[in-house]
Amino acid sequence: MVWQQVYNPFDNMGLSTLVAAVPVVVMLLGLGVFHLKAHVAAAAGLASAFLIAVFAFGMPAGMASRAALLGGLTGLLPIGWIVLNIIFLHQLTEKNGSFQVLQDSIAGITQDRRLQLLLIAFAFGAFFEGAAGFGTPVAVTAAILIGLGFSPLAASGLSLIANTAPVAYGALGTPVITLAKVHGYDLMAVSGMIGRQLPFFSLLVPFWLIWAFAGRKAMWEISPAIGVTGLSFAIPQYLVSNFIGPELVDVIAAMCSMIALVAFLRVWQPRRIWTSVSLRGHEQDGGEAKPPRQPAAHPRAAVVKAWTPWVILTVFVFAWGLPATKAALNGIFAPKFTIDGLHKLVEKVAPVVPKPTAEAAEYVFGLLSATGTGILLAAVVGGLVMGYRFGGLVRCFGQTVWLVRTSLLTIVLMLALGTLTRFSGLDTTLGLAFANTGVLYPFFGTLMGWLGVAMTGSDTASNVLFGGMQKVAAEQLGLNPNLMGAANSAGGVMGKMIDAQSIVVASTATGWRNGEGPILRYVFFHSIALAALVGFFVTLQAYVPPFTWLVH
């Protein structure tokens, strides 16, 4: 029996919106206010979502259960699989001491913590976002920062803030490509529109990152380096997105940014070296940071060997991100399981779509093509290069599984919650509340994208969820549909830092048990403030010359 989603079950949009928001509020309050463990807060959010979906929105209980199951499976693969294997690699490098050599080599470029943050969290993280996405950049950069001695809150929160500007073009342009394919946008037009929005924030975010870490005065002390980092990312981001396409935007921009910053630091260093590894004003939060120490000098061969596992990781992640690689591996093994009792039995209806549209519910067990598998192979190859024997690799992998077991459970519950809200229409009800804002729609439509990513953990999923609604609303208001389609993705990137999946990944990567609540409380302001700035910029593009010139 087909079930059609109901977006206003109480015939009162305000009340329906409040009820639809309950699961998200329950989870956020559990994490941020009541200091519940992340998996407990996620379970409470999931339970409330199930009850509301069934008893308020009329979704059959069997369908709701199957939707949660589908989300849980997705939490394990691909998301949890990435987290598990990147922590496995980090454990290998920690245990044999090569990570210490890597830390010293980074400190050899600069001992200033602000500059290390620009290089690792922003530029290096952007490369991993472009190559793989799906939590990989936060896992990698947070692990490296914690190894460099940053406090757990600094490593987690700052990695999340840095991983914003690249997200729209992450995983070789997947969010943009999906937006165009699913909702009928012209790919180059919407890619170029995003590329005329985000570069302003690619320049802003490095300044914001250092301000959040060390304060305004300390930020201005290294403003030349911040400017080099941001401009060398923003300019290629604009050029590639507008004149080549979305696939390699982040990869090229990140490489330009890393090269430019390292080259600049050869001729310039700040007068004052910043050695603090804790967030300004949060020195006692997030556990104990490692005390700063003078980096040791190592032979060139040792430095090369220490970087080799991470170079191998970069090569594998990039190769696994290529569409040709994914297609080839999926051709070997990628069984697809239809979720009976859910597949094609839930229909989206107007005003979200012009005509009733059935939602597919299939789980592809793409183990070979999953980014996490590429990371696992990179860890194995890197481990062998570091001198591990196969038995030692197996033991370390088993220890890593035990180490991240609770985090994996949390990710499963979080994805179950997100998938249930999508199939039940709860998230669409929230989106419709933003869509009914008239002349202010460019601002609130941008926040709709932010909401979509905050709830689903994915700019791609947010584009699938709200991309069609953005197009319909823009046409009704006489706005350029590409503007609002792009705004959905550009606004969505700022929701990435508060989605539960990313926060769990950051907490796990830094080894901060039960750190999800403090991380959420710290990044929430930054997320909503940056999203509002994107919304304000999109509003200027919609109505105010000369910003309107960027639309055509």
Number of C-alpha atoms within 10 A of each C-alpha: 9 12 17 18 23 22 26 19 16 14 9 9 16 14 13 21 22 13 21 27 18 16 25 22 15 19 26 24 16 21 26 19 12 12 17 19 18 29 24 17 24 29 21 20 25 26 15 20 29 24 16 21 27 18 12 17 22 16 22 15 14 11 23 24 16 21 26 25 20 22 23 23 20 21 22 19 21 21 25 25 20 26 28 27 25 24 27 26 26 22 19 25 23 14 11 14 13 22 23 19 23 24 20 21 22 16 19 14 16 19 20 19 24 25 25 17 24 24 25 22 28 32 31 20 29 34 28 30 29 31 31 29 30 26 26 26 31 33 31 26 31 31 26 21 26 22 21 25 22 27 28 32 32 29 32 38 30 28 28 34 27 28 27 28 31 33 27 34 34 31 30 25 27 22 25 27 22 19 29 23 13 13 19 12 22 14 18 18 19 27 33 26 24 30 29 21 22 27 22 18 21 23 21 18 21 28 23 19 25 26 18 21 24 19 15 13 11 16 21 14 16 21 16 15 25 26 16 18 29 27 22 23 30 27 18 22 30 23 17 20 25 20 12 14 21 28 24 21 29 33 29 17 26 30 18 20 28 23 14 18 24 17 12 15 14 10 7 13 17 15 8 10 16 15 15 19 27 25 24 13 11 13 16 12 17 20 14 15 22 15 12 14 12 9 15 12 12 13 8 10 8 15 19 16 17 24 19 19 26 20 15 18 23 19 16 21 27 21 17 24 22 16 15 11 15 17 12 12 17 18 13 11 14 17 13 11 11 15 17 12 17 25 17 18 17 24 20 22 17 13 14 23 14 12 11 15 16 17 15 15 20 15 17 17 18 20 18 19 24 23 29 26 21 25 28 23 17 24 28 23 16 24 22 15 14 18 10 16 12 12 9 14 18 13 10 17 22 12 13 20 16 12 17 21 13 18 24 25 19 26 29 27 30 31 28 30 30 28 25 27 28 21 25 31 26 27 27 25 27 22 25 21 17 21 21 13 13 12 12 14 24 32 25 27 31 31 26 34 35 32 28 33 28 26 26 26 27 27 34 27 20 26 30 19 24 26 30 23 26 30 21 18 22 21 12 11 13 9 17 14 21 25 27 32 30 31 34 33 34 32 37 33 31 35 31 30 32 29 24 28 29 28 29 30 32 34 27 27 28 26 18 18 18 19 25 27 24 19 28 22 16 20 20 18 12 21 23 19 12 22 26 19 16 27 27 17 21 28 24 17 20 23 13 12 10 10 14 14 10 16 18 10
